[in-house]
Amino acid sequence: MKIRIEFVAYLYLKGIDNKSWVEIDEPMSVSQFLINNKINQQQQKFIIPTVNKKQEKLTYILKDNDELFLYLPVGGG
């Protein structure tokens, strides 16, 4: 199955090009996808996933042709 992955510039997923389609072997949670790509659970608490333009939890199970966007909240003032 394949998913489209997009992420903000300051988030790095080794071996994955931004705005690309990625093959995954089986349905898995966003969290497991991140673990498989070297983003540990401690780091994940700062990541907000959206799937198909809807904010989801890290427990969301990815499905074929899902579009996953990962971003980090930015604060300032």
Buried (B, 14 or more C-beta within 10 A) or exposed (E): BEBBBBBBEEBEBEEEEEEEEBEBEEEBBBBBBBBEBEBEEEEBEEBBBBBEEEEBEBEBEBEEEBBBBBBEEEEEE
